[in-house]
Structure formats: structure tokens, C-alpha cells
Amino acid sequence: MAAKLLLYAFLAHMVPKFVAFPFFIPFVLASMGFLIYAAAKSTRYVVVALIAFQFAPFALTINRELSEIESWGNKGANAAPMKGVYLFNGLGAATIDFSHCLWSETTKVAYCHLPNVMALYAEAGVDLEKAGFQVTADGGSTGPTKEEMAKTLPWHMFWLFYHVVHHNRFDFYFNDDLTEAQVYENVCLALTASPSPLAYLFPYGICTTATIYPMFRMSTMVRDSREPPTWYRNTYSQRAESIFRIYDGIQVSEKQKRAGGTVYPAKMVFGDGYRLEPLLTPGKDGRAVLHEVALKKALKVGGGKVVMREY
């Protein structure tokens, strides 16, 4: 029975990952229900408890105000080349706090556990373009359309995607000048990801590079010459030549050719990617600097109310 349940668990959790987002969500929920049904009566409560644990991140949700970002943002070590809190422009998210990313000086790689560093707008359906944002990220054939991305999406969908199903970690492989990084998205084992106690034993998590969806494939992030810089994430959606090619492994050890230094579009249009604009960054004297222009724009979206996890 234990072996059969283990096989059921593998199929129930792996099969939905081959279904395009967001259509895999019903498959995930259905597979969890099937696991409960398939379990023997003597172990059913254990299975229910394990499944409930996967939804624990919803219980850790807290509401924040971007108007009070100085009280809760930029509190990490800021060891990575991208420092402080940045505002998304081009992708309908909210902010990302790079100060909590792990950094390896030897390999020049930054590791960012996305559920712990990203905040999402609390209100769905807000027109981002009216608030002064652009829509330039392309989710590809498996992601939201341009019209859908022009408005803030329900944060619950992101939460289920990043916090429950995939436990994503972003890896940034930097060049020697720390001006450009190749970005790889990873899916991490839930037991080694926050809020599991094992996350303290595995700070990097036990993860594998995601290659299933076109939007997960390797992309490039470059900075401009200003201080603090604006970071540009290019080629957000990588379209494979055929459906069979999207399962090709990414050669992380060999790396792929870089985009070419700090090359980025002078004017971004839909399909180019998105910008990360400085919102709260470390100053030269150690005190955080609040960037009022970015904050004023962020406050136009649902009053600047965001949903996030307590780090």
C-alpha cells in the first residue's frame, strides 16, 4: 500500500507540471483530492496533514502598505549585486526585495527564493497603464495575454503557483563586471522550502532547473549605468522551435551565450521583457534611500496595498 500511494503521489504531483499555466491548477487540486481518496483509512489523516502543509503559505500571508515600505523593506544583508527593493514595470506584480537573496562570491551567483522576496498587489483588476506603467512582458502561449497583463491579476493565483505548487527559486549567474546575469528559474522540493523547518538546514533548498514551460527557460537581466541602476529582464518568454524542444535541459554548467554586456532596448515594447525600477535602495551612508517617483507611481495601484510573506 505504501508503494502504491508513493506512485500515486508521484503521478499526482508530476503530471500537472506538464500542463500549461494556469490550466494546471484544477489538475493540482484534483490530484490532491485523489491522493486523499486513494490513501488507506489508517493513513488518510497523515495524507490530509501533508497536503494541508502545502497550503501553509496562505496562512502566512500578511498585508503591507507601500507607503510604509521603509519600515519593512530592505532589511536583508544586500549581499547580491542587485540591492534593495525594486518595483516591477512591465509585469503586473508589485515589488521584489533583493536584500534577502543569498550570494556566492566565488561563483558570482545570486539565489533568490521568490516566495520570500516578492510582494503582489492586493487588488485585482486595476488598470496598470492608467497608473503610469507599461505592459511589456510577454507570458508566451502558456501565459496571460497582453490584455490580461494590463491589469493586476488575483494574488491568490500567484500564491498557488509560486508558494504551493512550485516553490520557485531564481538563480542569477553574473558576469565578472556584475552588470549582467543569466536567470534560471527552479522548482524546489516543498519539504526544503519555507515554511518547512527543514529550510533552515537547506537554505538554498533542494531544487531543479525548470525547463517545462517556455516562460521558465533561461533569460537575461542587465543593468543600466545609473546608480542605483534599473534592471532590465529581456526575453521573458523563450519560444521553443517545437513542443518537443521545451523539455531540453538547460546546460547550466556550460552556460549559454550572453546577450552582450549592458545591451537593452532604449524604449521597451510588448515582448521585450520588463524593468525593475529602484524603490528603496541602500545609500552611501548606510541609510536607505526612498525613490519618490517610483513610490508615487506604485501608490496609484490599489492605494499601494500589497500581499506578501513575512520573511
N, C-alpha and C positions, 0 to 999 in steps of 0.2 A: 504493500500500500504506500509506503514512504517513497519508494522508487517511482511509482506511478504518479503520485502527487508532485514529485520533483519534475517529472516530464511535463505534466500539465502546467506547472508554474513556468517552466522554460518557454513552452509554446505560447502561453497566455501573455507573457511579457515581451517576447521577441517578435511574434507575428505583427502586432500593431505598429512596431517601429518601422515596418516596411510599407506602411500606408501613409500617404501624403498628409501633412499637417494642413488644416485641423481635423481632417476626416478620421484620423486615428483615435480621436478622443472617445467616441462611442465604443470602439473596439477595446480600448483600455478598460473602460468601466464594465463592459460586458464580460471581459476576460476575468476581471476580479470577482465578479458575481459567480462566474463558472467555477473558479477555484474554491469558493465557499461551498458551492453545491457539490463539487467532486470530493471534498475532504470527508473523511470518516467522521462520525459523530464525536468520537473521542478526541479528535484533533481539530475539530471545526472552530472551536473558540480560539485556538492558537493561530489558525489561519486568519480569522477575523481580526485578531490583535495585530498581526503582522501587516495586513492590508491597511488597517486604520493608521498604523505608524507612518505609512507613506503619505498620508494626508495631514500629518502633524504640522507641516509648514503653514497650513491655513490657520492653525491655532496660534501661530507666532506672528501673525500679521499685525502691524501697527500703522497708525495714520500719522503722517508728518505734514508740516507746513513748510513750503519752500521759503516763506518769509522768515522762518526761524532756522534756516539752514546752518547758520554759524554756530548754533548750539548743538547740532548733531552730526554735521558733515565734516569731512577732512580730519577725522580723529585717528586714522591709522598711521603706520610708520612711514608712508610715502617713499618706499624703497625703490619702486619701479620708475622708469623714465617718464611715464605719464603720471602726473601728480595732482591730487586734489579731486574735486567734484566737477564733472562736466555735464553739460546739457545737450541732449540729442536734438539735432536739427536735420530733418530729412527722414527720420524714422519716428513713428508715433509712440515712443516710450516716454521717459522723463529724464532721470539723471543716472549717472554711474559714478561711484565713489572709488577711484583708483587707489586711494590711500591705503586700502586694505589688501591690495594684491601682494602676493609673495614674489620675491625677486631672487634670481640666481645670478650673481656677478660673474661666475665662471662661464656659464653657458649663455649669458645675456638673454634669459627667458623670463618673462613675467607670467605668473599663474594667477588667474582671477576667477574665483568661484562666483559665477554670475548671480545665483540666488542671494548671496550675501552682500553684493555691492550695487545692485540695480534697484531703483525706485520707479514705480509706474504711476501714471496719472490715475487718480481715484475715480474721476468722472468719465464715462464713456460717451462717445458721440460728439465731442467738442471739435469744432472746425479748426484745425491747426493752421491752415493758410490765413484765415482771418486774424489769428493771433500773431501772425508775422513769421510763421515757419514755412519752410518749403517741403515738398514731398519729392524726394529724390531717391529713396531706397526702393529697390525692386526685389520683391519676395519671390519672383520667378513663378513658374507654372504651378508650384505647390503651395505658394503663399498667398497672402491677401492681395487684392487688386489695388491699383493706384487710388481708386475712389474710396476703398475701404481704409487705406492707409492715410488718407487725407483727414480722417477723424480719429480721435483717440479710441482705441479698442478696449473692450472689457478687461480689466486687470485679472479677473478670475481665470481667463483663458491662458494668459501668460503664466500665471501662477501654476496652473495644472501642467503646463508644458515644461517650464524650467525647474519648478520646485518638486513636482511629484513624479513625472514620467522620466525626465532625462537628467536632472541634477547636473546641469552643464557647467563645465569649466572651460574658460578661454585661455589659450596659450599664445603669447606674443613673442615670437622669435625675432630679436632685434639685430640690426646690422651693427658694425663696430662704432659708428657715429651716433647710434641711438636715435636716428631720425626716421627710421622706417622699420616696420615689423610685419612679418607674415603671421596671419592669425589663423589658428586652428581651433575648431570647436570640438569639445569632448563630451561624451556621456559617461557619467561616473556611477559607480555602484552605490546604491542608496545607503547601505549599511556603513559606508565610509564617508558619507556626506552629512553636513549639518542638517538637522539637529541631532543626529546619532552621536552618542558618546564616543564611538569609535573614530569620529572625525578628529578628536584630539590626538589619537595615535597615528592617524593618517592625514596630516594637514593638507597634503596635495590630493588626497583621495585616490582611489583605485579607478582609473579612467581609461577609456579607449577613444581614439580619434574617430569622430563621426564622419562617415562618408556616404550615408544612405541618401539623404536629401541633397539636391543641388545647392540649396541655400546654406548647407553646412560645410561646403568644401572650402579649401584654402582661399583666403582673401588677403589683401594688403592694406595696412594702415600707415599713413605717412603724416608728418607734421609740417607746418609752415615755419617760417623763420622768426616769427614773433615770440615774445615772452610775456606771459605764458602762451604756449602755442595752441592753435586749433589743430585738432587731429582729423584727418580725412580717411574714412574707411571706403575704399574703392571696390568695385566689382563685387557687390554684395551677393548677387545670385550668380553662381557658376553653372551654366547650362552644359550638360554633357552632350556628346555627339549622338548618343543613343541611350535608351533606357538601360542597356546592359553595362554601359561605361560608368554609371553613377555608383556602382559597387566597387570600383577600382580603389585599391588602398592608396592613401596619400603617403608618399615617400618622405616621411618626416626626417629620417636620418640623412638623406641626401639633400633635402630641401629643393624647392623649385626656384626657377629664375625670379629674381626680384623685379619690381615694377620700374626701378631705375631712380634711386635716390629720393628726392623730395618732389617728384612729379605729381601734380594733382590738378584737376580742372580749375580754370580761372572762374568759371561760372558753372555750377553743378546743375544738371538736369536729371529728370527721372531716368533711373537706370545706372547713374554714376555711383551710388552709394549714399553716404550721409556724413555730416560733420558732427564732431564733438566739440562744443564751444565751452571755454572756461567759465565756470560759475563761481566756484570757491576754491582758490589755489593758495599754496604756501607762499608767503612773501619772503623777501631777503632777510628781514629781521626775525623770521620765525613765526610771525603773526600771519594769520590767514587773511587773504585779500578777497573781498566780495566784489564781483563784477556786476555792476548795477544794470547795464544794458541787457545782459543775458537774464538777470533776475526779473526785470520788468517784463520781458517777453514771456518768461516762464509763468509769471503770475496771471497772465491773461488766459491761461488754460485751466479752467475749473477752479480759479482762485488760488492756483499753486498747491492744491491738496494732492498729496501722493500717498501711495501704499508701498510699504517696504518691510523688510525683516530687520529685527534688532540684530546687529552684527554680533 
